[in-house]
Amino acid sequence: MRQPTLAQLRAFAAVAEHLHFRDAAAATGTSQPALSGAVAALEETLGVRLLERTTRRVLLTPAGERLAGRARTVLAAVGALLEEAKAVRAPFTGPLRLGVIPTVAPYLLPIVLRLVHDRYPALDLQVHEEQTASLVDGLTAGRLDLLLLAVPVEAPGVTELPLFDEDFVLVMPEGHRLAGRGDIPREELRELDLLLLEEGHCLRDQALDVCREAGRDASHPVTTSAAGLSTLVQLVAGGLGVTLLPRTAVRVETARGGHLATGYFRDPAPARRIALVRRSTAARAEEFEAFAAALREALRPLPVRIAG
């Protein structure tokens, strides 16, 4: 069975609206003979009469009354499809589902949100804060479009877009023997009472890696952990030990309570790398690359080393 064409449906919808071939032709930018021929072809394809033609006016038949609404619905759906395709082709429009780890979200999201608001107002940013494993699963499954987290990510089929490297800072109770120092050797981590985040946070794993590199062994286990950096810093302020904070978190977290001091490691200081991560096959790869470049510029005021 032959299918009606969009041109035939548009011609019929125009005549049904105007009930006049001349006005309908003007509205669609076609000639009256072409319009009349398109409607006649539609009637032949459907096997029903849609119009009653007289020398003075045009009337819809009962079948025409019923099918005119259907034709408008089809044309509206096609129009919506074309608009959606246009939006997909246009960069920085439509939804962007961004996953962020908890040890990044409070410190970088204000910059990300301001960048999107000022530079990409047509972008519908949707933020999901989750731990690394959940975010990576969401990315590979298509639930998320882009991740903002610490790398490397141990997952196939993903591409990392490095943003910056940031040093770890030693946070300790006020009056600690290492308070205020700017040349702390990593070896100091071997015997300090170290407080870390609970299992599942990549920052915990990174801190443990730093400690192992410094020579810390199983004779000095980490006995206290916290669900978030704010709690961790409160425990430090209470005198339970020291902790490692990423440089971007220091100002925010240490300002929430007193009785804290900081110390900085001797170069090369232990550090972590923060990146945007996308699927390697992402259709919006070029858009995400441009977003990463814009974000690097927006992050320059932070105490970090921007990726080249």
N, C-alpha and C positions, 0 to 999 in steps of 0.2 A: 504494500500500500504506500502510495506517495505521501510525503509529509509536507505540510504547509511551510512556506518560507517566512522568515521574519519580515521581509518586505511586504508580503501579502497580508500578514497580521497587522502591520503598521497601517497599511492602506485601509483595511477594514475598520480598525479602531478609529482612525481619523474620520471616516465617513459616518460611523456610528455616533461620534461625538458631535459633528457639525450638521449631519443630515443634509449635506449640500456638497456636491462634487467639487465645485469651484473653490469653496472655502476650505475643504479638506485638502485639495491639491496645493493651495497656497500655504496651508499650515505645515505640510510635509515637504514642500519645496519640489514637487513633481508636477508634471503636466496632467491635465484632466484625463486624456486618453490613457496614459500610463497608469494612473490611479484606478480608473475603471477596469482596465485590463487585469490589474493585480487582484481586485476584488472578484472579478469573474473567474480568474484562475483559482482563487481560494474556494469559491463555491463549487467548482468542478472537482477540486481535490477532496473536499469534505462530502460532496454528494448532497448538499442541501442548499436551498435558496436562503440568502441572508438579507437581501434587500428587495424592496418593491420600488422599481424605477418608474417615474412618470415624467412628463415634460415639465412639470412645475415643482415637484419636490421628490424627496427620497424618504422612504419609510423602512423601518426594520421589520422583518417578518418575526413571528414568534421564535423561530430558530435563531434569527439574528439577535433578538433580545437576549436570549440565553447565552449565546456564544460570544457576544461582545464583552461581557464581563470576564469570561475566560481568557479572551485575547488580551485584555488589559492586564490581567494577572500574569500571563506569560511574559508580556513585554516588560512589566515592572520587574519580574524576576531576572530577566536577561539584563536589564539596566543595572540591577544590584550586583549581578555577577561581574559586569564590566567595571563598575566602580570599585569592587573589591580587588579585581585584578590590577586596576590602576594604583590602588593603595599599596598592594604588594610590590609593584614595580618601583614605587616611590620610596626612597630610603627614609628611615626614621619616621615612619607612620605606622599606626596600628599597634597591637600589643607587643611588649617585650617582657618576657617572664625571666626576671633576674634572680638567681639564687645567691645568697651571701652567707658566709660563716659568721657565727656570733662574735668572734674575736676581731672581726673587721667591720661589721655592720654599724655599730654606734659611732665609729670614728671616721669612716669614709662615706657613709650614706648621705650625710648632709651635703657633701661636695657633689656626689652623683646626682642627687635630687635637684640641686641648684643648676647643674649643667644641663640636665634634661629640661627643666623649666625654662631656662634662658635660651638654649640653643635648639632644642628639639621639642617644641610645644605640641606637635602633632603625635608624639610618641606616647603610647599608653603604657607607662612603666608599672609593672606588677612585681613587688618584692617578696621573696620567700626566704626567711632566715632559718637555716637548718645546719646540721653538722655535715662535715665533708662527705661522708659515705652516702648519706641520703641525697645530697645535692648531685653528686656524680651519677647516682642511679637515675635521678630525675632528668638529668641532661641526656643520658644515653637512651632513656625511654621516650624522650620527646616531651616530657612534662614541663621542662624548663628550656629556655633558649640560650642562656648565657650565665656563667658563674663568675663570682668575684671571691677568690679564695687564695690560700697559700699553696704554692706549688713546690715540687712537682706532684702531679696527680697520676697515680698508678692506675691508669685505665686505657684500654685500647680505643682508637677511633676519636680521640679528642685532640684539639690544638690549643696550645697555651699562647696567650698574648701578654707578655710580661709588662707590668706597669712600673714597679719599683722594688728596690731592696731596702729593708729597714733593719736597724740594729736592735738587739735585745738590750734592755736596761735592767740593772739589778735594783729592785725596790726592797727597802729594808726598814726596820723601825728606826725612829729618830734616835740618834746617839750611837748607832752601830759603828763598829770600828772601820767599816768600809764606806761610811756615809760621805758623800761629796767627792769621792775620788774619781779621777778621770782616766786612770791607767790600771784598772783592776785586771790582774792576770786571770785567765780562764781557770787556772788550777785552784783558785779559791772556791770553785763550785764543788770540789771533791768532798768537803766535809761540812758545808753549811746546811742548816735545817731548811730544806727546800720545800716550798708549798707549790702545788701544781693543780691544774684543772683536772676534772675527773676523766675517766676513760671515754674515748670517742671524740675528744677535741684534738684536732691536728696540732694545736699549739702545745699540748702536753707531750706529744710524740717528738716535736721539734726540740722542746726544752730537754727532754731526756737524751736526745741525740747529742745536744751540746754538752750535757753533763758527762756522757760516755766519752766524748772526744777529750774532755778535760781530765779524764782518768777516774771519774767517780765509779765506784763499784757497788756490789750488792751489800756490802757492810754498812752502807749509808742509804737505806731505802727511803722512798718518799712515803710518809705515813699519813699525811693530811692532804685532802684534795677538795676542790670546790666546783660548783656547777657553773660559775661565771667569774669574770675578772673582778667585778665589784666586790663579791664575797671574798675572793682571794686577797684583795688589797686590804679589806677589813681585818682579815686574819693576821696579815702582816702588821698592821697598825696595832693589833692586840698583843704583839710580841711573840707570836707562835713560830715565826721563822721569816724567811726571805722568799722572794719570787722573781721570776723573769717576766717582764712585760715588753711587748713590741713597742717601739718608739712612738708610734702614732697613738697609742693608748695611754701613755704616761700622763700627759697634761690633764686629760679628762678624769682618769681614775684617781690620781693622787690629790686632785682638788676636792674630792668628795669627803675627805677626812684628814685630820691632822696627824701628827706624830709619825710622819713618814719621811724617808730620805731616799735619795737615788744615788747610784754610782754607775759609771760608764766603763766599759771594758777597754783594755789596751787593743790597739789595732793589730791584726784584723779582728774586729769584734764579731761575736756570733750574730747571725742575721737570718732573716727569712725573706723570701721573694713572694710578692703578691702579684697576681695576674688575673686577667679575664680568660675564661676557658670556654670554648665552643666545640660543637661537634665538627669534626674534620670535613664532613659532607654538608655542612649547613648551607642552605641556599642564600642566606644573608651574610655570607662570609665577608664580602667587601664592606658592607655596612658595619659589621662588628669590628673590622680592622680600623675603620674611620672613627668609630666610637672609642676604641682604645686609645687612638692618637689624641683625640680631644680630651679624654680623661687624664692622660699623662700631663698635658699642659695645665689642666685644672688642679692637679695634685702638686705642682711645683712648690707652692708655699709650705708644704709639710716638711718636717725634718727627715727626709728620705732621699735615696739616690734613684732618680728617675731612670728607667730602662732606656737604653739608646735605640 
